[in-house]
Amino acid sequence: MGSIDKIKLNRISHVYYKHEKIDEAKQFMEDFGFVETETIGKTTFFRGYGTEPFVIALEASSTTEFGGAAFVVESEEELTRAAQILPKEAKPTDVYELKTPGGGKAVTFYDPVDGFPFHLVYGQTPVEPRDPKFPILKVNYPNEKNRGVNQFQRFQKRPAPVHKLGHFGMCVTNFAKCYEFYTTYFNFHPSELVHNDEGVNITVFFRLDRGEEFVDHHCFFFFEGPKMHVHHSSFETHDFDAQVLGHDWLRHKGYTNCWGVGRHVMGSQIFDYWFDPSNFILEHYVDGDLLDMTEPTHNTKAAPDNLHVWGPEVPATFLQ
């Protein structure tokens, strides 16, 4: 097979989940900091305070499962081309109309190794951003005082407002085949590759190759394991105060913390992972790295200390 003109992805947009316990899941979304926008059929859509018409969608279902993530492609021509060039084992659909907030068009394909859905979208109408009602803090340091005299930092107890979907991650059963597929057909570029004791890569953190444009350190990651499943979806919030206020809000509401609060090494984000009522993991993050294509791929040996620099110990089941 000759070189393929890669499908150009612009950014990650939204994720889909199916829930048997739909009312409990919807309440969790509110407590996590999403804003409910609309219910169409059996699916309820939630937005953040950014410009995406929705960032997560919950379908009332007789099964509980991950419904895939969606990425915005660069043009409608790219969407049409994706339907034409993706291999038959990925089972790409034709271009179809989205019946969601924001409208637009989409192509859905299925991971050729493990079969999870993956969506490509274009033409969604953006929404007006909302005010998260958190200040841009002026922080006082020991030798640098940025806040004026008689000015205060005061907050109210509340959920952490979600800004956008930042990334999602999967456990896959064949790392090498998945890596070949996503780097062959899309402009995913490895920010980090993590290898085992034998030097075999087992985890990748992908960013988008957007040339000189600044992009998040990763928008998609996967690691190899015995059974395919979604690991987590991660949503950006305003700042550290908002994140910890959200942590306390969820704790007081009786939800189960998965891991956090802590600071990652790869990507640098301050993280806070929570289980929703169906045991899916959702993350609040702040202060992630931005990269362009002048930054090389980093290669690291897998080790617990590579996951975080401070915070609680890594849960034993976190990477299962």
DOGU-152495 format. One record per residue: residue in three letters; z, x, y of N, C-alpha, C in turn. Coordinates in steps of 0.02 Angstrom, whole numbers, padded with zeros to 5 digits, always signed. Example, Ala and Ser with C-alpha at 12.3 -4.5 7.8 and 13.67 -1.06 7.14 Angstrom:
<atoms>
ALA+00390+00660-00284+00390+00615-00225+00390+00660-00165/SER+00354+00642-00112+00357+00684-00053+00394+00645+00002/
</atoms>
This chain:
<atoms>
MET+00000+00042-00060+00000+00000+00000+00000+00044+00062/GLY-00044+00029+00109-00048+00068+00170+00008+00049+00218/SER+00009+00083+00275+00060+00070+00325+00052+00000+00353/ILE+00109-00035+00361+00108-00104+00386+00130-00105+00459/ASP+00094-00142+00499+00115-00153+00568+00176-00198+00567/LYS+00233-00171+00582+00296-00206+00572+00302-00268+00616/ILE+00334-00319+00589+00349-00380+00626+00402-00362+00679/LYS+00388-00378+00741+00430-00356+00796+00483-00409+00811/LEU+00545-00392+00795+00602-00435+00810+00630-00416+00878/ASN+00651-00468+00915+00677-00458+00983+00753-00455+00984/ARG+00785-00501+00948+00859-00504+00947+00880-00552+00892/ILE+00943-00548+00873+00973-00597+00828+00992-00659+00868/SER+00986-00718+00838+00995-00780+00875+01052-00823+00849/HIS+01050-00842+00784+01099-00890+00759+01104-00884+00683/VAL+01156-00917+00657+01168-00919+00584+01180-00990+00562/TYR+01169-01002+00497+01178-01068+00467+01229-01063+00410/TYR+01272-01114+00406+01318-01119+00350+01319-01191+00325/LYS+01331-01199+00260+01341-01265+00230+01414-01271+00209/HIS+01444-01329+00224+01515-01339+00209+01526-01405+00174/GLU+01568-01404+00122+01593-01465+00093+01648-01495+00137/LYS+01690-01451+00164+01745-01473+00208+01721-01471+00281/ILE+01675-01515+00298+01641-01509+00363+01688-01522+00421/ASP+01734-01570+00416+01778-01585+00472+01826-01526+00485/GLU+01851-01496+00432+01894-01438+00441+01855-01379+00471/ALA+01793-01370+00447+01752-01316+00473+01737-01325+00547/LYS+01722-01387+00568+01707-01401+00638+01768-01388+00682/GLN+01827-01405+00658+01888-01393+00697+01899-01317+00704/PHE+01886-01280+00651+01892-01207+00655+01845-01179+00708/MET+01783-01204+00710+01735-01179+00759+01762-01189+00830/GLU+01791-01246+00843+01820-01258+00909+01876-01209+00923/ASP+01920-01198+00874+01976-01151+00883+01953-01079+00887/PHE+01894-01064+00859+01866-00996+00862+01834-00981+00929/GLY+01817-01034+00967+01789-01023+01034+01718-01045+01044/PHE+01689-01082+00996+01623-01110+01004+01627-01176+01042/VAL+01570-01198+01068+01564-01262+01102+01514-01305+01063/GLU+01536-01363+01039+01492-01408+01004+01440-01437+01052/THR+01377-01438+01031+01324-01463+01075+01292-01527+01051/GLU+01278-01531+00985+01238-01588+00961+01243-01591+00885/THR+01239-01652+00858+01232-01661+00786+01166-01695+00773/ILE+01126-01664+00730+01060-01691+00711+01061-01699+00635/GLY+01058-01761+00612+01065-01773+00541+01134-01752+00517/LYS+01135-01708+00468+01198-01684+00440+01221-01617+00470/THR+01185-01592+00520+01198-01525+00546+01226-01529+00618/THR+01281-01495+00629+01312-01491+00695+01302-01421+00722/PHE+01281-01418+00785+01263-01355+00817+01315-01336+00870/PHE+01329-01271+00873+01379-01245+00920+01347-01187+00959/ARG+01362-01184+01023+01337-01131+01066+01393-01085+01088/GLY+01374-01029+01119+01421-00987+01154+01411-00998+01228/TYR+01436-00950+01269+01427-00958+01341+01367-00919+01368/GLY+01327-00891+01322+01265-00859+01340+01208-00908+01344/THR+01147-00883+01338+01087-00925+01348+01056-00952+01284/GLU+01082-00933+01226+01054-00960+01163+01073-01034+01158/PRO+01025-01078+01139+01041-01150+01133+01094-01165+01080/PHE+01098-01123+01029+01154-01126+00982+01160-01058+00947/VAL+01219-01042+00924+01231-00978+00890+01255-00987+00818/ILE+01278-01047+00801+01298-01062+00733+01286-01136+00720/ALA+01264-01152+00659+01251-01221+00639+01286-01235+00573/LEU+01321-01291+00570+01358-01311+00510+01327-01374+00481/GLU+01308-01371+00417+01280-01429+00383+01331-01459+00336/ALA+01342-01524+00342+01384-01559+00293+01346-01562+00227/SER+01378-01536+00174+01341-01527+00112+01387-01537+00052/SER+01357-01548-00006+01396-01551-00068+01410-01482-00096/THR+01381-01430-00064+01393-01361-00083+01416-01321-00022/THR+01452-01267-00034+01474-01223+00019+01436-01157+00011/GLU+01392-01142+00059+01352-01081+00052+01324-01059+00120/PHE+01304-00996+00122+01274-00967+00181+01201-00989+00185/GLY+01180-01010+00245+01112-01034+00254+01064-00986+00287/GLY+01087-00924+00300+01043-00873+00327+01051-00863+00402/ALA+01026-00806+00425+01026-00789+00496+00955-00794+00523/ALA+00950-00804+00589+00885-00809+00623+00878-00755+00675/PHE+00819-00726+00677+00801-00676+00728+00742-00702+00768/VAL+00744-00690+00833+00689-00707+00877+00635-00653+00871/VAL+00573-00674+00860+00517-00626+00858+00487-00621+00928/GLU+00446-00570+00937+00421-00552+01004+00371-00603+01032/SER+00335-00638+00989+00284-00684+01013+00268-00734+00958/GLU+00233-00787+00977+00212-00836+00927+00162-00806+00879/GLU+00123-00758+00904+00076-00723+00860+00113-00685+00805/GLU+00170-00655+00823+00210-00619+00773+00236-00668+00720/LEU+00255-00728+00741+00278-00779+00693+00223-00797+00644/THR+00164-00809+00670+00107-00825+00626+00091-00767+00580/ARG+00093-00707+00607+00078-00648+00567+00130-00638+00511/ALA+00194-00653+00527+00246-00646+00476+00232-00692+00417/ALA+00211-00753+00431+00195-00800+00376+00138-00774+00333/GLN+00095-00733+00363+00036-00708+00327+00047-00644+00289/ILE+00089-00599+00316+00094-00532+00286+00155-00521+00243/LEU+00207-00563+00248+00264-00553+00205+00243-00562+00132/PRO+00270-00522+00086+00246-00524+00017+00264-00590-00018/LYS+00226-00607-00069+00235-00672-00101+00304-00680-00133/GLU+00335-00623-00153+00402-00628-00182+00455-00649-00130/ALA+00438-00643-00065+00483-00666-00012+00474-00740+00003/LYS+00424-00771-00026+00412-00844-00020+00411-00868+00053/PRO+00372-00836+00096+00372-00858+00166+00341-00927+00174/THR+00371-00967+00218+00343-01033+00233+00287-01025+00284/ASP+00251-01079+00294+00207-01082+00352+00250-01090+00414/VAL+00219-01082+00472+00255-01095+00535+00271-01169+00539/TYR+00334-01184+00557+00354-01255+00563+00394-01265+00627/GLU+00398-01328+00648+00435-01346+00708+00509-01349+00694/LEU+00549-01320+00739+00621-01323+00732+00648-01390+00758/LYS+00688-01423+00719+00721-01484+00741+00794-01468+00756/THR+00802-01428+00808+00868-01402+00828+00872-01403+00904/PRO+00931-01395+00933+00935-01386+01006+00892-01327+01027/GLY+00853-01336+01080+00809-01283+01104+00739-01286+01076/GLY+00730-01324+01022+00663-01329+00993+00636-01263+00968/GLY+00571-01254+00976+00538-01192+00954+00507-01199+00885/LYS+00483-01143+00860+00451-01140+00795+00483-01086+00752/ALA+00472-01090+00686+00506-01044+00641+00464-01031+00579/VAL+00481-00976+00546+00459-00960+00479+00522-00941+00440/THR+00529-00967+00380+00585-00948+00337+00557-00910+00277/PHE+00590-00856+00259+00574-00821+00197+00639-00809+00159/TYR+00633-00783+00099+00692-00773+00057+00694-00700+00034/ASP+00753-00671+00042+00761-00601+00023+00732-00589-00047/PRO+00685-00541-00054+00650-00534-00118+00694-00507-00175/VAL+00753-00482-00159+00798-00456-00211+00847-00510-00232/ASP+00882-00541-00184+00937-00586-00200+00925-00658-00179/GLY+00871-00672-00143+00852-00741-00130+00886-00777-00073/PHE+00926-00742-00033+00958-00778+00023+00906-00791+00078/PRO+00913-00848+00114+00864-00865+00166+00871-00822+00228/PHE+00814-00812+00261+00810-00771+00322+00759-00806+00367/HIS+00776-00817+00429+00735-00857+00473+00708-00816+00532/LEU+00646-00830+00551+00614-00800+00609+00597-00857+00657/VAL+00614-00850+00721+00604-00905+00768+00570-00880+00831/TYR+00538-00926+00866+00507-00911+00931+00502-00975+00971/GLY+00508-00969+01037+00494-01025+01081+00553-01071+01093/GLN+00613-01052+01074+00671-01093+01090+00682-01092+01166/THR+00699-01149+01194+00714-01153+01266+00785-01129+01278/PRO+00794-01077+01319+00862-01054+01333+00901-01105+01373/VAL+00967-01100+01370+01010-01144+01408+01043-01104+01464/GLU+01070-01140+01513+01105-01107+01568+01169-01075+01542/PRO+01182-01013+01560+01246-00983+01539+01305-01020+01569/ARG+01361-01017+01534+01422-01048+01557+01472-00995+01580/ASP+01516-01014+01624+01569-00970+01647+01624-00969+01594/PRO+01639-00910+01564+01693-00908+01514+01762-00916+01544/LYS+01766-00914+01611+01829-00922+01647+01879-00868+01628/PHE+01852-00808+01622+01893-00748+01616+01871-00699+01670/PRO+01917-00664+01702+01898-00617+01755+01870-00552+01727/ILE+01831-00517+01768+01815-00447+01754+01875-00407+01778/LEU+01913-00381+01731+01978-00352+01748+01971-00287+01787/LYS+02016-00278+01833+02026-00214+01866+02088-00183+01837/VAL+02079-00130+01798+02134-00102+01758+02167-00044+01795/ASN+02233-00044+01794+02270+00011+01823+02286+00064+01770/TYR+02263+00126+01782+02278+00183+01740+02332+00225+01772/PRO+02362+00273+01735+02416+00313+01765+02398+00345+01831/ASN+02338+00374+01835+02319+00409+01896+02261+00376+01933/GLU+02243+00316+01913+02189+00280+01946+02207+00206+01949/LYS+02221+00181+02008+02242+00112+02016+02184+00072+02045/ASN+02158+00026+02005+02098-00011+02025+02113-00081+02052/ARG+02174-00105+02040+02192-00172+02062+02233-00167+02126/GLY+02218-00210+02172+02251-00208+02237+02325-00225+02232/VAL+02362-00206+02282+02433-00220+02284+02445-00296+02289/ASN+02497-00319+02255+02514-00390+02253+02462-00434+02219/GLN+02420-00402+02177+02372-00439+02136+02395-00436+02063/PHE+02385-00491+02026+02415-00497+01960+02361-00509+01906/GLN+02380-00493+01844+02340-00511+01785+02377-00568+01751/ARG+02351-00628+01753+02384-00686+01723+02333-00724+01681/PHE+02355-00745+01622+02310-00779+01575+02343-00842+01548/GLN+02302-00887+01522+02325-00946+01488+02310-00941+01413/LYS+02353-00969+01372+02341-00969+01300+02280-01014+01286/ARG+02233-00988+01247+02170-01024+01235+02130-00988+01181/PRO+02078-01020+01153+02033-00984+01107+01994-00929+01144/ALA+01970-00882+01106+01926-00830+01134+01856-00858+01141/PRO+01829-00862+01201+01762-00893+01209+01708-00849+01179/VAL+01666-00879+01137+01611-00843+01105+01554-00835+01155/HIS+01528-00774+01161+01470-00761+01203+01405-00769+01163/LYS+01399-00729+01110+01336-00729+01071+01351-00707+00999/LEU+01302-00718+00955+01302-00689+00889+01281-00616+00896/GLY+01321-00571+00869+01305-00500+00873+01273-00471+00811/HIS+01299-00490+00752+01271-00464+00690+01295-00506+00632/PHE+01263-00496+00575+01287-00524+00512+01277-00473+00458/GLY+01312-00481+00402+01308-00432+00348+01308-00465+00280/MET+01275-00431+00232+01268-00457+00164+01290-00404+00114/CYS+01315-00428+00057+01321-00387-00003+01259-00401-00045/VAL+01222-00349-00062+01160-00356-00100+01167-00319-00167/THR+01126-00337-00215+01133-00309-00282+01089-00248-00293/ASN+01041-00234-00248+00999-00175-00255+00985-00148-00185/PHE+01027-00099-00164+01021-00073-00096+00952-00044-00083/ALA+00927-00003-00128+00865+00034-00116+00807-00014-00105/LYS+00801-00067-00146+00746-00114-00139+00752-00154-00074/CYS+00813-00174-00057+00823-00210+00006+00805-00166+00065/TYR+00827-00104+00063+00814-00058+00118+00738-00048+00127/GLU+00704-00040+00072+00631-00030+00075+00597-00091+00106/PHE+00618-00151+00085+00586-00211+00110+00596-00219+00185/TYR+00658-00215+00209+00672-00229+00279+00646-00175+00326/THR+00643-00113+00304+00615-00060+00347+00539-00058+00343/THR+00509-00086+00292+00436-00088+00286+00407-00144+00330/TYR+00439-00202+00330+00409-00260+00362+00436-00276+00431/PHE+00492-00246+00451+00522-00262+00515+00542-00199+00553/ASN+00554-00207+00618+00573-00151+00660+00648-00138+00658/PHE+00678-00145+00598+00747-00124+00588+00749-00048+00583/HIS+00799-00018+00615+00807+00054+00613+00880+00071+00597/PRO+00892+00118+00550+00961+00132+00531+00999+00171+00585/SER+01051+00139+00613+01097+00176+00656+01144+00219+00614/GLU+01165+00192+00557+01211+00227+00512+01188+00215+00440/LEU+01190+00268+00401+01182+00264+00329+01244+00293+00297/VAL+01272+00257+00249+01334+00278+00216+01318+00290+00142/HIS+01338+00349+00117+01322+00367+00048+01385+00376+00007/ASN+01377+00374-00059+01433+00383-00105+01441+00457-00123/ASP+01485+00470-00171+01499+00540-00190+01438+00576-00217/GLU+01390+00538-00244+01329+00569-00272+01275+00577-00219/GLY+01289+00558-00157+01240+00565-00104+01190+00508-00101/VAL+01203+00454-00137+01158+00396-00139+01180+00346-00085/ASN+01134+00326-00043+01150+00278+00010+01168+00210-00020/ILE+01224+00181+00005+01247+00117-00021+01260+00066+00035/THR+01258+00088+00098+01270+00043+00155+01225+00064+00213/VAL+01198+00015+00249+01159+00029+00309+01181-00018+00365/PHE+01184+00010+00425+01193-00029+00486+01129-00024+00526/PHE+01092-00079+00530+01027-00080+00564+01033-00102+00637/ARG+00999-00067+00681+00985-00093+00748+00910-00109+00750/LEU+00888-00139+00805+00818-00152+00814+00785-00095+00852/ASP+00728-00074+00830+00688-00024+00866+00652-00060+00923/ARG+00682-00054+00983+00652-00083+01043+00634-00028+01093/GLY+00621+00033+01066+00600+00088+01109+00655+00109+01156/GLU+00641+00107+01221+00689+00128+01272+00740+00074+01289/GLU+00730+00014+01264+00776-00041+01279+00843-00028+01244/PHE+00898-00043+01279+00965-00036+01250+00977-00095+01203/VAL+01000-00081+01142+01014-00133+01093+01083-00120+01062/ASP+01111-00172+01031+01174-00164+00997+01168-00114+00940/HIS+01222-00077+00927+01225-00027+00874+01201-00055+00808/HIS+01219-00117+00792+01191-00149+00733+01189-00224+00743/CYS+01138-00254+00713+01130-00327+00713+01127-00354+00642/PHE+01120-00309+00593+01113-00328+00523+01138-00269+00482/PHE+01182-00282+00434+01202-00229+00388+01205-00257+00318/PHE+01199-00213+00269+01211-00233+00200+01236-00174+00160/PHE+01271-00191+00106+01297-00140+00061+01287-00165-00010/GLU+01287-00119-00059+01274-00138-00128+01338-00159-00163/GLY+01333-00212-00202+01389-00236-00242+01363-00275-00302/PRO+01409-00297-00345+01388-00330-00407+01361-00400-00399/LYS+01378-00434-00342+01357-00503-00333+01338-00515-00260/MET+01280-00546-00249+01258-00559-00180+01303-00611-00147/HIS+01322-00597-00085+01356-00646-00044+01354-00624+00029/VAL+01362-00672+00074+01369-00654+00144+01437-00621+00153/HIS+01439-00567+00192+01503-00535+00205+01536-00567+00266/HIS+01503-00563+00323+01530-00597+00382+01476-00605+00435/SER+01490-00648+00483+01451-00654+00544+01497-00637+00602/SER+01470-00602+00652+01512-00574+00705+01489-00598+00773/PHE+01537-00618+00814+01522-00649+00879+01559-00612+00935/GLU+01522-00597+00987+01551-00561+01044+01592-00609+01087/THR+01650-00585+01110+01689-00621+01159+01696-00579+01222/HIS+01733-00603+01271+01731-00575+01338+01759-00505+01344/ASP+01821-00496+01323+01853-00430+01328+01913-00430+01281/PHE+01951-00375+01284+02007-00366+01237+02061-00419+01246/ASP+02077-00437+01308+02126-00489+01320+02103-00555+01290/ALA+02041-00573+01301+02014-00635+01272+02018-00633+01196/GLN+02002-00575+01168+02003-00568+01095+02073-00577+01067/VAL+02123-00546+01098+02191-00552+01071+02221-00620+01086/LEU+02203-00651+01142+02223-00720+01153+02194-00765+01098/GLY+02131-00752+01079+02101-00789+01024+02135-00776+00958/HIS+02155-00714+00947+02192-00696+00885+02256-00738+00881/ASP+02294-00739+00936+02356-00777+00937+02344-00851+00929/TRP+02291-00877+00960+02275-00947+00955+02262-00967+00882/LEU+02221-00927+00847+02205-00941+00778+02267-00934+00733/ARG+02308-00884+00748+02369-00874+00709+02416-00934+00717/HIS+02425-00957+00778+02469-01013+00790+02442-01078+00760/LYS+02376-01082+00752+02346-01141+00721+02350-01140+00645/GLY+02374-01084+00617+02385-01081+00545+02327-01054+00505/TYR+02276-01026+00537+02220-00997+00500+02239-00929+00471/THR+02199-00905+00423+02214-00844+00388+02175-00785+00416/ASN+02210-00735+00440+02178-00674+00464+02153-00633+00405/CYS+02092-00608+00411+02063-00564+00359+02080-00491+00373/TRP+02066-00469+00435+02080-00400+00454+02074-00394+00530/GLY+02124-00363+00560+02121-00351+00632+02187-00369+00664/VAL+02195-00348+00725+02145-00320+00770+02142-00244+00759/GLY+02083-00214+00765+02076-00142+00758+02012-00118+00791/ARG+02001-00053+00788+01941-00022+00819+01900+00011+00765/HIS+01837-00011+00759+01790+00020+00711+01770+00090+00734/VAL+01746+00130+00686+01715+00194+00702+01640+00183+00713/MET+01605+00158+00663+01533+00147+00667+01519+00084+00708/GLY+01494+00094+00769+01483+00039+00815+01536+00034+00869/SER+01595+00061+00856+01651+00067+00904+01684+00001+00922/GLN+01661-00055+00896+01688-00120+00917+01763-00125+00902/ILE+01798-00161+00946+01864-00186+00928+01853-00250+00889/PHE+01882-00255+00830+01865-00308+00783+01925-00353+00769/ASP+01910-00414+00747+01961-00462+00725+01927-00511+00679/TYR+01940-00506+00613+01907-00547+00562+01954-00603+00539/TRP+01925-00664+00533+01962-00722+00512+01926-00759+00456/PHE+01964-00790+00411+01936-00835+00361+01932-00906+00390/ASP+01874-00938+00383+01871-01008+00401+01897-01050+00342/PRO+01899-01117+00348+01928-01157+00293+01889-01153+00227/SER+01827-01129+00228+01788-01120+00166+01790-01048+00142/ASN+01831-01006+00174+01839-00935+00157+01779-00892+00176/PHE+01735-00917+00219+01686-00873+00252+01724-00831+00304/ILE+01700-00770+00315+01731-00726+00364+01690-00727+00429/LEU+01724-00741+00484+01694-00737+00550+01734-00686+00591/GLU+01699-00649+00633+01729-00595+00672+01720-00607+00747/HIS+01773-00595+00785+01768-00584+00857+01762-00508+00868/TYR+01717-00487+00912+01715-00416+00930+01705-00409+01005/VAL+01727-00351+01030+01714-00331+01099+01700-00256+01100/ASP+01668-00234+01154+01660-00163+01170+01621-00125+01117/GLY+01563-00153+01097+01520-00118+01049+01473-00069+01084/ASP+01448-00021+01045+01402+00030+01072+01333+00001+01083/LEU+01298+00027+01134+01227+00014+01146+01188+00077+01134/LEU+01131+00071+01099+01089+00128+01082+01017+00115+01102/ASP+00979+00168+01111+00907+00163+01114+00878+00210+01060/MET+00813+00218+01060+00783+00256+01005+00787+00332+01013/THR+00822+00355+01064+00834+00428+01068+00893+00448+01025/GLU+00933+00399+01002+00992+00415+00961+00971+00419+00887/PRO+00986+00475+00854+00965+00483+00784+01009+00442+00736/THR+00985+00436+00675+01024+00404+00622+01083+00449+00603/HIS+01141+00420+00594+01201+00457+00573+01212+00445+00498/ASN+01226+00499+00462+01237+00495+00390+01310+00512+00375/THR+01344+00468+00339+01416+00474+00329+01433+00460+00256/LYS+01483+00496+00230+01507+00482+00163+01557+00424+00166/ALA+01552+00379+00119+01597+00321+00117+01669+00343+00109/ALA+01712+00317+00152+01784+00332+00149+01820+00280+00191/PRO+01882+00262+00171+01919+00211+00210+01927+00230+00283/ASP+01937+00294+00298+01948+00314+00368+01885+00307+00411/ASN+01827+00297+00379+01765+00289+00418+01757+00218+00445/LEU+01799+00172+00421+01791+00103+00442+01828+00087+00507/HIS+01885+00119+00518+01922+00105+00579+01965+00165+00599/VAL+01978+00169+00664+02018+00224+00690+02089+00202+00705/TRP+02099+00138+00719+02166+00109+00725+02165+00036+00704/GLY+02224+00011+00688+02230-00058+00665+02261-00060+00596/PRO+02268-00120+00568+02297-00126+00501+02254-00090+00449/GLU+02285-00074+00392+02248-00044+00337+02193-00090+00313/VAL+02139-00060+00287+02083-00099+00262+02106-00142+00203/PRO+02097-00208+00204+02116-00248+00146+02079-00226+00083/ALA+02113-00228+00028+02084-00204-00035+02021-00241-00054/THR+02015-00304-00033+01958-00345-00053+01903-00347+00001/PHE+01911-00309+00055+01866-00317+00112+01793-00302+00094/LEU+01781-00253+00053+01712-00233+00037+01693-00254-00034/GLN+01723-00306-00058+01704-00333-00123+01652-00389-00114/
</atoms>
